[in-house]
Amino acid sequence: MGIDILGRLTLFYYICNMKKWSTKHKECVKCNTKEIRHKAKGLCLKCYEKNRDIDLQKKRLHQIEYRKKHIEKVRKSQRDYKAKRKKEIHTLLGCECIKCGFKDSRALQIDHINGGGYTERKQYNKSPSKYYKNILKSIINKENKYQLLCANCNWIKRYENNEIKRK
């Protein structure tokens, strides 16, 4: 009985939340069923999901080709995005070193108050943009995990807290 109710709720959800079924087609273009219809391309939900997976693979291949062809454009875009996020983070953290008051943004570094920055950066090794986005979310949520230090103060703090890996 629980599955039947769940099935009816699913059907009700799709009927209520989808736009009009394509007026050209009374049934699915691929499998000719009149089951739960998707709002796009005249397909039922099952056929749409199959096509979506194929479309995602095509999009990924296209993205890889585009990145190879326009490598400089992609790199510039990534640099600009990173600089923009960094500037937002610096603004939210006060644009100066909290220990000595140094204000040149070229030498300011985002410091993890309780250490552990190395392991956190390792988690986002493949995607620095996600790393900065995570820091930004944390600052906005006022988790108080980050501070802004100049390079000198940051290294002094790392030395004093034994955060430097020695061989």
C-alpha positions as CSV (number, residue, x, y, z in Angstrom):
1,M,0.0,0.0,0.0
2,G,2.9,2.4,0.8
3,I,4.4,2.0,-2.6
4,D,1.0,2.6,-4.3
5,I,0.6,5.9,-2.4
6,L,4.2,6.9,-3.2
7,G,3.6,6.1,-6.9
8,R,0.4,8.2,-6.9
9,L,2.1,11.0,-5.1
10,T,5.0,10.9,-7.7
11,L,2.4,10.9,-10.6
12,F,0.5,13.8,-8.9
13,Y,3.8,15.8,-8.4
14,Y,4.7,15.4,-12.1
15,I,1.2,16.3,-13.3
16,C,1.1,19.4,-11.1
17,N,4.6,20.7,-11.6
18,M,5.2,20.0,-15.3
19,K,4.3,22.4,-18.0
20,K,1.8,21.3,-20.7
21,W,2.7,18.1,-22.5
22,S,3.8,18.8,-26.0
23,T,0.7,19.5,-28.0
24,K,2.2,17.9,-31.0
25,H,2.5,14.5,-29.3
26,K,-0.2,12.5,-27.5
27,E,2.3,9.8,-26.5
28,C,6.1,9.4,-26.1
29,V,7.9,9.8,-29.4
30,K,10.3,7.0,-28.6
31,C,8.4,4.2,-26.9
32,N,4.7,5.3,-27.7
33,T,3.5,5.0,-24.1
34,K,1.2,7.4,-22.3
35,E,2.9,7.0,-18.9
36,I,4.4,9.8,-16.8
37,R,5.3,12.4,-19.3
38,H,8.2,14.7,-19.2
39,K,7.6,18.4,-20.1
40,A,10.3,18.4,-22.8
41,K,10.9,16.9,-26.2
42,G,7.7,14.8,-26.3
43,L,9.3,12.0,-24.3
44,C,8.1,10.0,-21.3
45,L,10.1,10.3,-18.1
46,K,12.0,7.1,-18.7
47,C,13.1,8.0,-22.2
48,Y,14.0,11.5,-21.2
49,E,16.3,10.2,-18.4
50,K,18.0,7.9,-20.9
51,N,18.5,10.7,-23.3
52,R,19.7,13.0,-20.6
53,D,22.6,10.6,-19.7
54,I,23.6,10.5,-23.4
55,D,23.4,14.3,-23.7
56,L,25.6,14.8,-20.6
57,Q,28.3,12.6,-22.1
58,K,28.2,14.6,-25.3
59,K,28.4,17.9,-23.3
60,R,31.4,16.6,-21.4
61,L,33.2,15.6,-24.6
62,H,32.4,19.0,-26.1
63,Q,33.6,20.7,-22.9
64,I,36.9,18.8,-23.0
65,E,37.5,19.7,-26.7
66,Y,36.6,23.3,-26.1
67,R,39.1,23.5,-23.2
68,K,41.8,22.0,-25.3
69,K,41.2,24.5,-28.2
70,H,40.8,27.6,-26.1
71,I,43.2,26.9,-23.2
72,E,44.3,30.5,-22.8
73,K,40.8,31.8,-22.6
74,V,39.8,29.2,-20.1
75,R,42.9,29.9,-17.9
76,K,42.2,33.6,-18.0
77,S,38.6,33.0,-17.0
78,Q,39.7,30.8,-14.1
79,R,42.3,33.4,-12.9
80,D,39.6,36.1,-13.1
81,Y,37.2,34.0,-11.1
82,K,39.8,33.2,-8.5
83,A,40.8,36.8,-8.1
84,K,37.2,37.9,-7.8
85,R,36.5,35.3,-5.0
86,K,39.7,36.2,-3.2
87,K,38.8,39.9,-3.3
88,E,35.3,39.1,-1.9
89,I,36.9,37.0,0.9
90,H,39.5,39.8,1.7
91,T,36.6,42.3,1.9
92,L,34.6,40.2,4.2
93,L,37.6,39.6,6.5
94,G,38.6,43.3,6.7
95,C,41.3,43.8,4.0
96,E,44.2,43.9,6.5
97,C,46.3,41.6,8.6
98,I,44.7,41.2,12.0
99,K,48.0,41.1,13.8
100,C,50.1,43.9,12.3
101,G,47.6,45.9,10.2
102,F,49.3,45.3,6.8
103,K,47.0,46.2,4.0
104,D,48.6,45.2,0.7
105,S,46.4,42.5,-0.7
106,R,49.3,40.9,-2.7
107,A,50.8,39.7,0.6
108,L,47.6,38.9,2.5
109,Q,46.8,35.2,3.1
110,I,43.7,33.4,4.2
111,D,44.7,31.6,7.4
112,H,42.8,28.8,9.2
113,I,42.5,30.0,12.8
114,N,42.8,26.4,14.3
115,G,45.2,25.1,11.6
116,G,44.3,22.3,9.2
117,G,44.5,24.4,6.1
118,Y,46.8,21.9,4.3
119,T,44.3,19.0,4.7
120,E,41.4,21.2,3.6
121,R,43.2,22.4,0.5
122,K,44.0,18.8,-0.3
123,Q,40.3,18.0,-0.4
124,Y,39.8,20.6,-3.1
125,N,43.0,19.8,-5.0
126,K,41.2,19.4,-8.3
127,S,39.0,22.4,-7.9
128,P,40.3,25.6,-6.3
129,S,37.2,27.4,-7.2
130,K,35.2,25.1,-4.9
131,Y,37.8,25.7,-2.2
132,Y,37.3,29.5,-2.3
133,K,33.5,29.1,-2.6
134,N,33.6,26.9,0.6
135,I,35.6,29.6,2.4
136,L,33.2,32.3,1.3
137,K,30.2,30.2,2.6
138,S,31.9,29.7,5.9
139,I,32.7,33.4,6.3
140,I,29.1,34.4,5.4
141,N,27.7,31.8,7.9
142,K,30.0,33.4,10.5
143,E,31.7,30.0,11.4
144,N,34.8,32.0,12.5
145,K,37.3,29.5,10.9
146,Y,39.4,32.0,8.9
147,Q,41.4,35.1,9.4
148,L,43.5,37.4,7.2
149,L,47.2,37.5,7.9
150,C,50.1,39.0,6.0
151,A,52.7,36.4,4.8
152,N,55.1,37.2,7.6
153,C,52.6,36.9,10.4
154,N,51.2,33.7,8.9
155,W,54.6,32.1,8.8
156,I,55.4,33.2,12.3
157,K,52.1,31.7,13.5
158,R,52.8,28.4,11.6
159,Y,56.2,28.2,13.3
160,E,54.9,29.0,16.8
161,N,52.1,26.4,16.4
162,N,54.4,23.7,14.9
163,E,52.3,23.6,11.7
164,I,55.4,23.5,9.5
165,K,56.2,20.0,8.2
166,R,59.8,19.3,8.8
167,K,61.8,16.4,7.3
